[in-house]
């Protein structure tokens, strides 16, 4: 069967936001090019799902799809896993072993968390990419060649890593021919309801031998108001717990207590930091303290605006019993903007 006759489908990329529409469009446009790609995004946003869609929609679909986590292995072990080794190459190498590059021949190799790869190993990877896939397994003087499409993924800011000497600039430009960025879930709150619907159906089917109470509309509204620092992976775990436990109140209380604690700690630290900055700037202790560059009127103004917005939006939501459609009309902002601000300002509904 030819690749053309195979269904070009991968794990679904769920979302109605413009960001996710753009990700799907990029995948469709570049999947058949074989160009090196870096998928950027925070942990838990679904970078591997993007890589799997690229693979499934490419002419390499049906060939090997190999993944290796560059952050999970020490340098020596990662090198042997990537390039393989000959018998006797090192202590414990009792037999020859192929590396991920050879195993992914004619297919795709996903280098997950590429930003955590050591500089010496980055240099070897660069050589492989520049030579068209040629490398020597550990303990071998012979070179082998692998026709492998390399897709990298990272939660690092690689340009910042380059400035700090943690990532090779030449490797960055060799890998980053195509850049796909997956936004954090808190920046696209309109994607939360369809994600909830999708995973509820998936997990309900998985647990069909058990009686399961689906989350109420109130619980779903609360989930939509949460900021999801762990992104889609965290949402998946919370939904599993709710479906298995049946009673969502404990899960929701724990979720929002954690968020309140994090938010309060940040606010306290910010206030204390600004007090210290003001003391230094105004020399309130009678000491000649240098100016604190971290403090600025602009930053203080931004935080004050956010505080006022949080109070006003919280008040309107309370008055409308968290009817966000009605609240957006009262506030004269779009429904989407209101959802974004609820998430960004960490406004949570009261626990009843």
KEDO-375715 format. One record per residue (C-alpha): x, y, z; residue in three letters; residue number from 1. Coordinates in steps of 0.25 Angstrom, whole numbers. Example, Ala and Ser with C-alpha at 12.3 -4.5 7.8 and 13.67 -1.06 7.14 Angstrom:
+-------+-------+-------+-----+-----+
|     u |     v |     w | res |   n |
+-------+-------+-------+-----+-----+
|    49 |   -18 |    31 | ALA |   1 |
|    55 |    -4 |    29 | SER |   2 |
+-------+-------+-------+-----+-----+
This chain:
+-------+-------+-------+-----+-----+
|     u |     v |     w | res |   n |
+-------+-------+-------+-----+-----+
|     0 |     0 |     0 | UNK |   1 |
|     6 |    14 |    -4 | UNK |   2 |
|     7 |    25 |     6 | UNK |   3 |
|    -4 |    33 |    -2 | UNK |   4 |
|   -14 |    22 |     1 | UNK |   5 |
|   -11 |    23 |    16 | UNK |   6 |
|   -20 |    32 |    24 | UNK |   7 |
|   -12 |    44 |    28 | UNK |   8 |
|   -16 |    45 |    42 | UNK |   9 |
|    -9 |    47 |    55 | UNK |  10 |
|   -13 |    49 |    70 | UNK |  11 |
|   -24 |    60 |    69 | UNK |  12 |
|   -19 |    74 |    71 | UNK |  13 |
|   -31 |    79 |    79 | UNK |  14 |
|   -34 |    94 |    80 | UNK |  15 |
|   -42 |   105 |    73 | UNK |  16 |
|   -32 |   117 |    76 | UNK |  17 |
|   -25 |   124 |    65 | UNK |  18 |
|   -12 |   119 |    71 | UNK |  19 |
|   -16 |   104 |    69 | UNK |  20 |
|   -22 |   107 |    55 | UNK |  21 |
|    -8 |   112 |    51 | UNK |  22 |
|    -1 |   100 |    57 | UNK |  23 |
|   -10 |    91 |    48 | UNK |  24 |
|    -7 |    99 |    36 | UNK |  25 |
|     8 |    99 |    38 | UNK |  26 |
|     7 |    84 |    40 | UNK |  27 |
|     0 |    82 |    27 | UNK |  28 |
|     9 |    92 |    19 | UNK |  29 |
|    22 |    86 |    24 | UNK |  30 |
|    20 |    71 |    27 | UNK |  31 |
|    24 |    67 |    13 | UNK |  32 |
|    37 |    75 |    12 | UNK |  33 |
|    46 |    67 |    21 | UNK |  34 |
|    52 |    80 |    27 | UNK |  35 |
|    57 |    80 |    41 | UNK |  36 |
|    47 |    86 |    50 | UNK |  37 |
|    47 |    91 |    65 | UNK |  38 |
|    34 |    90 |    73 | UNK |  39 |
|    35 |   100 |    84 | UNK |  40 |
|    25 |   101 |    96 | UNK |  41 |
|    24 |    99 |   111 | UNK |  42 |
|    24 |    85 |   117 | UNK |  43 |
|    11 |    79 |   115 | UNK |  44 |
|     5 |    87 |   103 | UNK |  45 |
|     6 |    75 |    94 | UNK |  46 |
|    19 |    76 |    86 | UNK |  47 |
|    20 |    61 |    84 | UNK |  48 |
|     6 |    61 |    78 | UNK |  49 |
|    10 |    72 |    68 | UNK |  50 |
|    22 |    63 |    64 | UNK |  51 |
|    14 |    51 |    62 | UNK |  52 |
|     4 |    59 |    53 | UNK |  53 |
|    16 |    64 |    45 | UNK |  54 |
|    20 |    49 |    44 | UNK |  55 |
|     7 |    44 |    40 | UNK |  56 |
|     4 |    54 |    30 | UNK |  57 |
|    18 |    52 |    23 | UNK |  58 |
|    23 |    42 |    13 | UNK |  59 |
|    30 |    35 |    24 | UNK |  60 |
|    17 |    31 |    30 | UNK |  61 |
|    17 |    16 |    33 | UNK |  62 |
|    33 |    16 |    35 | UNK |  63 |
|    39 |    17 |    49 | UNK |  64 |
|    35 |    28 |    59 | UNK |  65 |
|    46 |    28 |    70 | UNK |  66 |
|    46 |    37 |    82 | UNK |  67 |
|    57 |    40 |    91 | UNK |  68 |
|    57 |    50 |   103 | UNK |  69 |
|    70 |    57 |   104 | UNK |  70 |
|    68 |    62 |   118 | UNK |  71 |
|    65 |    48 |   123 | UNK |  72 |
|    79 |    42 |   121 | UNK |  73 |
|    93 |    46 |   125 | UNK |  74 |
|   103 |    50 |   114 | UNK |  75 |
|   110 |    37 |   112 | UNK |  76 |
|    97 |    29 |   112 | UNK |  77 |
|    90 |    38 |   103 | UNK |  78 |
|   102 |    38 |    92 | UNK |  79 |
|   101 |    23 |    92 | UNK |  80 |
|    86 |    23 |    91 | UNK |  81 |
|    87 |    32 |    79 | UNK |  82 |
|    98 |    26 |    71 | UNK |  83 |
|    99 |    12 |    76 | UNK |  84 |
|   112 |     5 |    80 | UNK |  85 |
|   121 |    -7 |    76 | UNK |  86 |
|   123 |   -19 |    85 | UNK |  87 |
|   134 |   -15 |    95 | UNK |  88 |
|   133 |     0 |    93 | UNK |  89 |
|   131 |     2 |   108 | UNK |  90 |
|   130 |    -6 |   121 | UNK |  91 |
|   117 |   -14 |   120 | UNK |  92 |
|   116 |   -13 |   105 | UNK |  93 |
|   115 |   -28 |   103 | UNK |  94 |
|   108 |   -28 |    89 | UNK |  95 |
|   107 |   -18 |    77 | UNK |  96 |
|    95 |    -9 |    78 | UNK |  97 |
|    88 |     0 |    68 | UNK |  98 |
|    85 |    15 |    72 | UNK |  99 |
|    73 |    23 |    70 | UNK | 100 |
|    78 |    29 |    58 | UNK | 101 |
|    79 |    15 |    51 | UNK | 102 |
|    66 |    10 |    57 | UNK | 103 |
|    59 |    23 |    51 | UNK | 104 |
|    65 |    21 |    37 | UNK | 105 |
|    55 |    25 |    26 | UNK | 106 |
|    46 |    30 |    38 | UNK | 107 |
|    46 |    41 |    48 | UNK | 108 |
|    54 |    43 |    61 | UNK | 109 |
|    48 |    53 |    71 | UNK | 110 |
|    59 |    59 |    80 | UNK | 111 |
|    51 |    63 |    92 | UNK | 112 |
|    56 |    74 |   101 | UNK | 113 |
|    68 |    77 |    91 | UNK | 114 |
|    71 |    89 |   100 | UNK | 115 |
|    76 |    80 |   111 | UNK | 116 |
|    87 |    73 |   102 | UNK | 117 |
|   101 |    75 |   106 | UNK | 118 |
|   110 |    84 |    97 | UNK | 119 |
|   120 |    73 |    93 | UNK | 120 |
|   108 |    64 |    89 | UNK | 121 |
|   102 |    76 |    81 | UNK | 122 |
|   115 |    77 |    73 | UNK | 123 |
|   113 |    62 |    69 | UNK | 124 |
|    99 |    64 |    66 | UNK | 125 |
|   103 |    76 |    57 | UNK | 126 |
|   113 |    68 |    49 | UNK | 127 |
|   102 |    57 |    47 | UNK | 128 |
|    92 |    68 |    41 | UNK | 129 |
|   103 |    74 |    33 | UNK | 130 |
|   108 |    61 |    27 | UNK | 131 |
|    94 |    56 |    23 | UNK | 132 |
|    93 |    46 |    34 | UNK | 133 |
|   107 |    40 |    35 | UNK | 134 |
|   113 |    36 |    48 | UNK | 135 |
|   121 |    26 |    55 | UNK | 136 |
|   116 |    17 |    66 | UNK | 137 |
|   124 |    17 |    79 | UNK | 138 |
|   136 |     8 |    78 | UNK | 139 |
|   135 |     7 |    63 | UNK | 140 |
|   144 |    14 |    52 | UNK | 141 |
|   134 |    12 |    41 | UNK | 142 |
|   123 |    22 |    38 | UNK | 143 |
|   109 |    18 |    36 | UNK | 144 |
|    98 |    26 |    29 | UNK | 145 |
|    84 |    28 |    33 | UNK | 146 |
|    73 |    35 |    25 | UNK | 147 |
|    65 |    41 |    37 | UNK | 148 |
|    56 |    53 |    38 | UNK | 149 |
|    60 |    60 |    51 | UNK | 150 |
|    49 |    68 |    59 | UNK | 151 |
|    53 |    74 |    71 | UNK | 152 |
|    45 |    79 |    83 | UNK | 153 |
|    48 |    88 |    95 | UNK | 154 |
|    42 |    97 |   106 | UNK | 155 |
|    55 |   105 |   106 | UNK | 156 |
|    57 |   119 |   100 | UNK | 157 |
|    68 |   114 |    91 | UNK | 158 |
|    73 |   128 |    87 | UNK | 159 |
|    75 |   132 |   102 | UNK | 160 |
|    82 |   119 |   103 | UNK | 161 |
|    91 |   123 |    92 | UNK | 162 |
|    94 |   136 |    99 | UNK | 163 |
|    98 |   129 |   111 | UNK | 164 |
|   107 |   119 |   104 | UNK | 165 |
|    98 |   107 |   107 | UNK | 166 |
|    94 |   104 |    93 | UNK | 167 |
|   101 |   105 |    80 | UNK | 168 |
|    97 |   115 |    70 | UNK | 169 |
|   101 |   107 |    58 | UNK | 170 |
|    93 |    96 |    63 | UNK | 171 |
|    81 |   105 |    65 | UNK | 172 |
|    80 |   110 |    51 | UNK | 173 |
|    83 |    96 |    46 | UNK | 174 |
|    71 |    90 |    53 | UNK | 175 |
|    62 |   102 |    53 | UNK | 176 |
|    58 |   103 |    39 | UNK | 177 |
|    43 |   102 |    42 | UNK | 178 |
|    39 |   107 |    56 | UNK | 179 |
|    25 |   103 |    62 | UNK | 180 |
|    21 |   109 |    75 | UNK | 181 |
|    10 |   103 |    83 | UNK | 182 |
|     4 |   113 |    92 | UNK | 183 |
|     2 |   110 |   107 | UNK | 184 |
|   -13 |   107 |   111 | UNK | 185 |
|   -15 |   119 |   119 | UNK | 186 |
|   -13 |   128 |   107 | UNK | 187 |
|   -24 |   121 |    99 | UNK | 188 |
|   -35 |   119 |   109 | UNK | 189 |
|   -45 |   116 |    98 | UNK | 190 |
|   -38 |   103 |    95 | UNK | 191 |
|   -41 |    98 |   109 | UNK | 192 |
|   -56 |    94 |   107 | UNK | 193 |
|   -53 |    85 |    94 | UNK | 194 |
|   -41 |    79 |   101 | UNK | 195 |
|   -50 |    75 |   113 | UNK | 196 |
|   -61 |    69 |   104 | UNK | 197 |
|   -50 |    61 |    96 | UNK | 198 |
|   -43 |    55 |   109 | UNK | 199 |
|   -56 |    53 |   116 | UNK | 200 |
|   -61 |    44 |   104 | UNK | 201 |
|   -48 |    37 |   103 | UNK | 202 |
|   -46 |    34 |   118 | UNK | 203 |
|   -61 |    30 |   119 | UNK | 204 |
|   -59 |    20 |   108 | UNK | 205 |
|   -46 |    15 |   115 | UNK | 206 |
|   -53 |    13 |   129 | UNK | 207 |
|   -66 |     7 |   123 | UNK | 208 |
|   -67 |    -4 |   133 | UNK | 209 |
|   -69 |     6 |   144 | UNK | 210 |
|   -81 |    15 |   147 | UNK | 211 |
|   -76 |    29 |   144 | UNK | 212 |
|   -82 |    43 |   147 | UNK | 213 |
|   -78 |    53 |   137 | UNK | 214 |
|   -74 |    67 |   143 | UNK | 215 |
|   -85 |    77 |   144 | UNK | 216 |
|   -86 |    90 |   137 | UNK | 217 |
|   -81 |    97 |   149 | UNK | 218 |
|   -69 |    88 |   150 | UNK | 219 |
|   -66 |    90 |   135 | UNK | 220 |
|   -67 |   105 |   137 | UNK | 221 |
|   -57 |   105 |   149 | UNK | 222 |
|   -48 |    97 |   141 | UNK | 223 |
|   -49 |   107 |   130 | UNK | 224 |
|   -45 |   118 |   140 | UNK | 225 |
|   -32 |   111 |   145 | UNK | 226 |
|   -19 |   116 |   139 | UNK | 227 |
|   -13 |   102 |   136 | UNK | 228 |
|     2 |   103 |   139 | UNK | 229 |
|     4 |    89 |   135 | UNK | 230 |
|    -4 |    91 |   122 | UNK | 231 |
|   -11 |    80 |   115 | UNK | 232 |
|    -4 |    69 |   123 | UNK | 233 |
|    -9 |    75 |   136 | UNK | 234 |
|   -23 |    76 |   130 | UNK | 235 |
|   -23 |    61 |   126 | UNK | 236 |
|   -19 |    57 |   140 | UNK | 237 |
|   -29 |    65 |   147 | UNK | 238 |
|   -40 |    60 |   138 | UNK | 239 |
|   -36 |    46 |   141 | UNK | 240 |
|   -36 |    48 |   156 | UNK | 241 |
|   -50 |    54 |   155 | UNK | 242 |
|   -56 |    43 |   146 | UNK | 243 |
|   -50 |    32 |   155 | UNK | 244 |
|   -53 |    38 |   169 | UNK | 245 |
|   -67 |    43 |   165 | UNK | 246 |
|   -67 |    54 |   175 | UNK | 247 |
|   -60 |    66 |   169 | UNK | 248 |
|   -61 |    75 |   181 | UNK | 249 |
|   -48 |    70 |   187 | UNK | 250 |
|   -40 |    71 |   174 | UNK | 251 |
|   -45 |    85 |   171 | UNK | 252 |
|   -42 |    90 |   185 | UNK | 253 |
|   -28 |    85 |   184 | UNK | 254 |
|   -26 |    90 |   171 | UNK | 255 |
|   -31 |   105 |   174 | UNK | 256 |
|   -24 |   105 |   188 | UNK | 257 |
|   -11 |   102 |   181 | UNK | 258 |
|   -13 |   113 |   171 | UNK | 259 |
|   -17 |   123 |   182 | UNK | 260 |
|    -5 |   119 |   190 | UNK | 261 |
|     4 |   121 |   178 | UNK | 262 |
|    -3 |   134 |   174 | UNK | 263 |
|    -2 |   140 |   189 | UNK | 264 |
|    13 |   136 |   190 | UNK | 265 |
|    16 |   144 |   177 | UNK | 266 |
|     8 |   156 |   181 | UNK | 267 |
|    15 |   156 |   195 | UNK | 268 |
|    29 |   154 |   189 | UNK | 269 |
|    25 |   166 |   179 | UNK | 270 |
|    21 |   175 |   190 | UNK | 271 |
|    33 |   172 |   199 | UNK | 272 |
|    42 |   174 |   187 | UNK | 273 |
|    36 |   187 |   183 | UNK | 274 |
|    37 |   192 |   198 | UNK | 275 |
|    51 |   188 |   198 | UNK | 276 |
|    53 |   195 |   185 | UNK | 277 |
|    47 |   208 |   190 | UNK | 278 |
|    55 |   208 |   203 | UNK | 279 |
|    67 |   207 |   194 | UNK | 280 |
|    63 |   218 |   185 | UNK | 281 |
|    58 |   228 |   195 | UNK | 282 |
|    69 |   224 |   205 | UNK | 283 |
|    59 |   223 |   216 | UNK | 284 |
|    69 |   216 |   225 | UNK | 285 |
|    79 |   227 |   224 | UNK | 286 |
|    89 |   218 |   216 | UNK | 287 |
|    94 |   222 |   202 | UNK | 288 |
|    88 |   210 |   195 | UNK | 289 |
|    89 |   209 |   180 | UNK | 290 |
|    77 |   210 |   171 | UNK | 291 |
|    70 |   197 |   169 | UNK | 292 |
|    68 |   194 |   154 | UNK | 293 |
|    57 |   184 |   157 | UNK | 294 |
|    47 |   195 |   162 | UNK | 295 |
|    41 |   204 |   152 | UNK | 296 |
|    28 |   213 |   152 | UNK | 297 |
|    24 |   206 |   139 | UNK | 298 |
|    24 |   192 |   146 | UNK | 299 |
|    17 |   198 |   158 | UNK | 300 |
|     6 |   204 |   149 | UNK | 301 |
|     4 |   191 |   142 | UNK | 302 |
|     2 |   183 |   155 | UNK | 303 |
|    -7 |   194 |   160 | UNK | 304 |
|   -15 |   192 |   147 | UNK | 305 |
|   -16 |   177 |   148 | UNK | 306 |
|   -20 |   179 |   163 | UNK | 307 |
|   -32 |   188 |   159 | UNK | 308 |
|   -36 |   179 |   147 | UNK | 309 |
|   -36 |   167 |   156 | UNK | 310 |
|   -45 |   174 |   166 | UNK | 311 |
|   -55 |   179 |   156 | UNK | 312 |
|   -56 |   166 |   148 | UNK | 313 |
|   -57 |   158 |   161 | UNK | 314 |
|   -68 |   167 |   165 | UNK | 315 |
|   -76 |   167 |   152 | UNK | 316 |
|   -74 |   151 |   151 | UNK | 317 |
|   -80 |   150 |   166 | UNK | 318 |
|   -92 |   159 |   162 | UNK | 319 |
|   -95 |   151 |   150 | UNK | 320 |
|   -93 |   138 |   157 | UNK | 321 |
|   -81 |   135 |   148 | UNK | 322 |
|   -89 |   137 |   135 | UNK | 323 |
|   -77 |   140 |   127 | UNK | 324 |
|   -86 |   144 |   115 | UNK | 325 |
|   -94 |   154 |   123 | UNK | 326 |
|   -81 |   159 |   130 | UNK | 327 |
|   -74 |   162 |   117 | UNK | 328 |
|   -86 |   170 |   112 | UNK | 329 |
|   -86 |   178 |   125 | UNK | 330 |
|   -71 |   180 |   124 | UNK | 331 |
|   -72 |   184 |   109 | UNK | 332 |
|   -61 |   174 |   105 | UNK | 333 |
|   -62 |   161 |    97 | UNK | 334 |
|   -65 |   148 |   103 | UNK | 335 |
|   -51 |   143 |    98 | UNK | 336 |
|   -44 |   155 |   105 | UNK | 337 |
|   -51 |   152 |   118 | UNK | 338 |
|   -47 |   137 |   117 | UNK | 339 |
|   -33 |   141 |   115 | UNK | 340 |
|   -33 |   151 |   127 | UNK | 341 |
|   -40 |   141 |   136 | UNK | 342 |
|   -28 |   132 |   133 | UNK | 343 |
|   -17 |   142 |   133 | UNK | 344 |
|   -21 |   149 |   146 | UNK | 345 |
|   -24 |   136 |   153 | UNK | 346 |
|   -38 |   139 |   156 | UNK | 347 |
|   -45 |   127 |   162 | UNK | 348 |
|   -60 |   124 |   165 | UNK | 349 |
|   -64 |   123 |   179 | UNK | 350 |
|   -64 |   109 |   185 | UNK | 351 |
|   -79 |   106 |   189 | UNK | 352 |
+-------+-------+-------+-----+-----+
